[in-house]
């Protein structure tokens, strides 16, 4: 059974940093690209960042470019999101998600498995 | 940047009725790059449709997707009580989501 479990969220002051983790199990992690998607309270889904299977491609939403860094450790079956210079508008539930198709071409495919999310609150 | 617009914002229907949800892109996209998700309160999104018209694993056949170019449609042929939720389209050339359509009970 595919499982994605996010952790690392919490309350943080504006300007500070936080690192999110996503532990993956039930599939061959290094076969799949992975993404982070967030959802502010009462709002819609916003794609944040994606990384391909071997970390050769990484993309970011304009809203987080230069502040967030996505990474993965295939030996640990884990995905990460380093978030620096946090702002109030970064407050959201952060989901990690797996792509539908494995391999290099799978980077550009739908997200078929999602975690339950970890809540990040940026407030003084 | 491709922007997705969904309409209507809210769709009020009764169980058993047909639901037609629209997703329009600001420029033409490949059908291969269009997906639909369902999200219920307190739950993560669930993939319904990928490649504009292919149902994801375990999705009932009352859900269907169609469209090409800039106009895409999600149809629920007969609404079941569990289908009342928010629906998002996504284009995964740049991964952006539409703002969502809420399907609620009339």
Interface residues (C-beta under 8 A of the other chain):
Chain A: X35 X37 X44 X45 X46 X47 X50 X59 X62 X95 X100 X108 X109 X110 X111 X112 X114 X115 X116 X117
Chain B: X1 X33 X35 X37 X39 X44 X45 X46 X47 X50 X51 X56 X57 X86 X88 X90 X92 X93 X94 X95 X96 X97 X98 X99 X100
